[in-house]
Amino acid sequence: MELLLLDRSDLEQTLRTNPEGLSPSERRRLAKLDEELRKLMPLVEALLPDIADLRRDLGVPKSHWWWFPKRTKERDISEPESNR
């Protein structure tokens, strides 16, 4: 599970340094994969009970939502799907 989160972080960094790095169809696929990752947040919490320590040790920015399962879950509850 950690590798999945790290890979998503690497991809985010690549996109920040090279915004044209993904085609429109690849960006749509990434959006769909992010939706699936959001659904996995309960599993992330269960498999990585020390995720807060990992975030701190790695210096994960708050913009990397996939490292913040509780915040992601709260957002999903309070925000209509059309706003995501």
PyMOL commands that set and color helices and strands:
alter all, ss='L'
color gray80, all
select helices_A, chain A and resi 2-17+24-39+41-47+51-58+65-67+69-78+81-83
alter helices_A, ss='H'
color red, helices_A
deselect
rebuild
show_as cartoon
